[in-house]
């Protein structure tokens, strides 16, 4: 990919490799920013769909928690503090 001369120091080689990867990442970020600039409506629609799906999932999770808490509250009230034929063994 890059034409490197022979470098004996491993730290120098690693630094050059990281610099190349950072440069490529910068070019990719600029390209993505350009795509967002050109396709604003598409990315706005995509973000809206993402937030709607996240909202629906959050509401579903809240409903599950509410139902579970109601079930737990009912069973906790029915249990007695004392039960016959139950022994607690200590070690």
N, C-alpha and C positions, 0 to 999 in steps of 0.2 A: 504494500500500500504506500508506504513512505520509503524513499531511498535513504537509508541510514548508512553512515560510515561506521566502521568498526569502532565500538566504544568499549573500553576495558572496564570502566567503572559501572557496576550494576545499578547504582543509584542514578547515574546519568541516563542510562537506558530506560529505567522505570519512569523517570521524570519526563523524558521525551515521549514515551508511550502515553502517559497520562495527559500530557499537553495535546497530543493528537486526538485522544478521545474527547477531551473537553472542547476542542475546536469543532469536531463533528457534532457534538451535542449542541453547541451554539448555533451552527448552521441549521440543525433540525428545528430548534426553537424559533429561529427567524422564519423558516418555512411554515411552521405551524401557525405562527402569528399572522403571516400573510394569508393563509387559508381562512383563518377566523375572520380577518378583515374582509375578504372577498365573499365568504359564505356566512354572513351574519345571521340571516334568517334561519338557515339550517341548524346552526349551533344553538341559537335561541330556542328553537323547537326541541332540540335534543335535551337541552338543560331543563326545559319545562317538563318534558316527559319524565326525566330522571327525578325531579322534585315531586311530581305527582305520584310516581311509583313509591318513592320513599315515604310520602305522607300516608298512602294507603297501607303500606306495610307497618308503619308506626301505629296507626289506628287499630289495625288487626292485632298487633301485639298488646296494645293497651286493653282491648276487649278481652283477650285471653287472660291477662293478669287480673282484670276485674272479676271474671267468672271464677278463676282459681281462688281469689281471696274470699269470695262469697262462699264457695264450697268449704274452704278451710275454716271459715268462721262458723259455719253450721256444725261441722264435725267436732270442732273444739268445744262447743257448748254442750254437745251430747255426751262427751266423755266424762266419766266420774273420776274423782280423785282417788277413790278406793275401789279395788277390784278383788273379788274373791279368788282364791286359789292361785294367787300370784306371789311368788317369793323372789326377793332380790338377794342374790348371792354376792358376797364381797370376797375378793381374793386376798 
